[in-house]
Amino acid sequence: QVHLVESGGGLVQAGGSLRLSCAASGRTFSNNAMGWFRQAPGNEREFVAVINWDGGITYYADSVKGRFTISRVNAKNTVYLQMNNLKPEDTAVYFCAADRESRRMTTRQTVFSYWGQGTQVTVSS
């Protein structure tokens, strides 16, 4: 059974940094795109960042571009999200996701088949 487990969330002041991790188990995702999405209270889940299978291509939401960096270590079956200069509007539950299909790149969350349980990020002003 496939599991994606996020960690690294927490409470941080505005301007601070956090690093989220997502460790996958049950199958390897070294040939699959992986991404991060987030959902704030009262809002729909939205795209944050995605990385292709070898880490050579990344896409970001405009709201996080220049502040967040997505990366992966395929040998560890793990994807990361480095978040710098955090803002109160970044407060949300952050979810990791993996695409079932190999060598595909998308930002559409409906395409991602596997999801983690989420980790809370709270940014105080």
N, C-alpha and C positions, 0 to 999 in steps of 0.2 A: 504494500500500500504506500502511495506517495504522500509524503508530508513536507510542507514548507513551514519552517519555524522562524519567525522574526524575533529579533532582540535588539536592545540598544535604545529603546525609547525612554522617555522620562520628562522631567520638568527642567526647563532651562530659561534663563532670562533672554530678553531680546538682544540680538547681537551675538549670542553664543552659538555653540556648535554641538552637534550630535552625529554619531555614526551608527546607522542601522545596519544590521546583518540579517541575512536570510539563508539559512542552511537547509538544503534539500536532502531528502532521503527517500529510498524506495526505488529510485531510478536515477540515471545520470541525465543532466540537462546540458551537457557540454556541446551539443549541437542545436540548442534551442534558445530562442530569445527569452529574456527574463525582464521583468519590469517592476516598478513601484507605482502604486496608486494610493490615494488618500481619501478619507471621508470625514468632513467636519460635521458637527451636530446640525441637523436640519438640512444638510446639503446632500446631493448625490455624490457617489464615489467618482473621483476624477483622476485623470492621468497625471503622473508626475515625471517619470523617466523610464526609458527602456534601453536595453543594451542587446546587441546581436550576439550570436553564438560565440564568436571569438573575441568580443570586446572591441572590435574595430569600428563599430558604428554605434552611436548613441543619439537619442533624441530626448529633448526636455520640454516640459510645459514652459510657456513664456514666463509664467509667474516665478519659476525657480531657476531659470537660465542664469548662469554666472554665479550662482550661490550653491547649487547642489551638483554633486558629481556621482554618477553611477559607475560601478566597476564590478568585475567578477574574477574569481579564481576557480577555473574549471576543475583543477585538481582537488579542490575542496568542495566542489558542487555548491558554491556559495556566491551570493551577490551582495553588494554593499551599496549603501547610499550615504555619502558624506554630505552633511547639511551644515553650511556655514552662514553666518549673518542671519540667523533665524529671526523671523518676524512673528508677531502675535497671530497673524492670519495664516501661518503655517500650522497652527494647532489643529490636529486631526488624528484619527487612527490611520496608521500607515500599513498598507498591505503589500506583500510580495506576491508575484504571480509568475507562472511559467507557461510557455506555449507548448502544446502537445506536438506540433509539427516541427520538424527540423529545418534549419536553414531559412527560416521565414522571419520577416521583420515587420512589426505592426505596433501601433499605439492604441489600437481599439481593444478595450478591456473585454469585449464579448468574445474575442478570439482566444484569450488566455484560458486554459483548461484547469490549471492547478492554482490554488490560492492558499495563503497562510491565514492564520487566525487574526493577525493584526497586532500592532504595538502602538500604544498611545504616546503621542508627542504633544507636550503642552509648552507653549512659549508665553511667558509672562512679560507684561510691558513695564 
